[in-house]
Amino acid sequence: MVECLYSVPLADFDQEETSTILRLLSSCKNIGAGRTELVLAKLLFLLTRLAQEQKSFRAKFGERAVSEVAEVLVRNQARVVHEGEEREEKLALSLACLQFLKVASRHPDMRRALLGRDEQLRRLLCLEEGVAVEVEETWMGRDVGTLVHAVTGGSETLAPYSLVCFRLLQRIADVLMNFNVEELADMVDPFRPGVDVIETLKEHYRQKFKARKQREREHWGPASISPAA
């Protein structure tokens, strides 16, 4: 069914079909059954395209879609899986969720649904493992108070010297300085023909994190320290 949906022009999707896709997300009780993660990931990429290209989708389904996708992301990240194919399928679903939330962050009519999700953001960051799922760079992480809460609040805390904490502190600084306010402008387009979407996204986030670390090295390196008077 999902493959058939992919072949349907976006302009042909009506409200009932879109509602059905969202119901499939919310009604899925066992994300890890069989290849459910990959099916859901494909549905999410379809929703991402709708959010990216259709104002009517954003107006009618934007808030509901953000809530459903954020909940799927939390549930998926909380799963404990074995190495190998199962871990790759879990990552595929998480990156598909992240892609949708980043597109939602581009549009003012969907941004408000991403704000005020302090506990979800903190939970996601505490659950992260392996490849970065940089949810703090969506509008879930656009408020400094929310970011500070992610570092200091709740019963779970982030390891102070972890890569996740490094990203969060960098994000706090960027928001305070109004630096990189177009943080989503470099988001990779995974819909090019012949492209492996998941491998493209994984490599994109690896290279992006390397660039972030390099930016910090250049800022705090010896050249940035003024000689004593």
Secondary structure, 3 states (H helix, E strand, C coil): CHHHHHCCCHHHCCHHHHHHHHHHHHHCCCCCCCCHHHHHHHHHHHHHHHHHHCHHHHHHHHHHHHHHHHHHHHHHHCCCCCCCHHHHHHHHHHHHHHHHHHHHHCCHHHHCCCCCCHHHHHHHHHHCCCCCCCHHHCHHHCCHHHHHHHHHCCCCCCCCCCHHHHHHHHHHHHHHCCCCCCCCCCCCCCCCCCCCHHHHHHHHHHHHHHHHHHHHHHHHCHHHCCCCC
